């Protein structure tokens, strides 16, 4: 009888950790539900308390990410970065890690921007890129002879390629800006799943935008090349020697 009792006691002791873990999981869920309710009511300080209690009962790595999101809502970016880094230390999947890294970058940018520094005139002049062309185009020479062929700048194919390419490039730029915005939104999403979805959407938009920009620049380049080729074909060149006191001066006249 005594051996049987000993086995029963040993079995009960073995079940205690499993029973305690189950209780902890249930209690953690209670705190997570309370956190969700507080979040809907925008009581972010209470959300933080409930999430920390849930983590103490059931230390799930993804809770670090959720806690980081709440810190962002509380305008505590330094603490948010710490939580995101703890989440990254758990070696999450690449997509989730990239979402956390994007959130960290957003927080660091926000910290770097505060407090605002009043820019000086010198700083503005130094940092602002000059909005001038890299080289000044040569002055146009007045035509000395006429050319009855159609003007090179009226080439329909070149116009179509250049205009279409510019349009594709513009669409690509707009998509890229939208992708950046979506990636930024992922860093302040309401929950982890929504953050991952927004970040995936941002990556897709970015890829599509780069395709549009590449196609647009290619079409524009071909259009410009055709314009230049047509211009060379339609130019009527004329060389003449104009006598001067020191000898002769070569002049050029082109028909456009």
Secondary structure, DSSP 8 states (H G I E B T S, - for coil): -HHHHHHHHHHHHHHHHHHHHHHHHHHHHHHHHHHHHHHHTT-HHHHHHHHHHHHHHS--THHHHHHHHHHHHTT-HHHHHHHHHHHHHT---HHHHHHHHHHHHHHHHHHHH-S-----HHHHHHHS---S-SS--------SS---S--GGG-HHHHHHHHHHHHHHHHHHHHHHHHHHHHHHHTT-SSHHHHHHHHHHHHHHHHHHHHHHHHHHHHHHHHHHHHHHHHHHH-EEEEEEEEETTEEEEEEEEE-
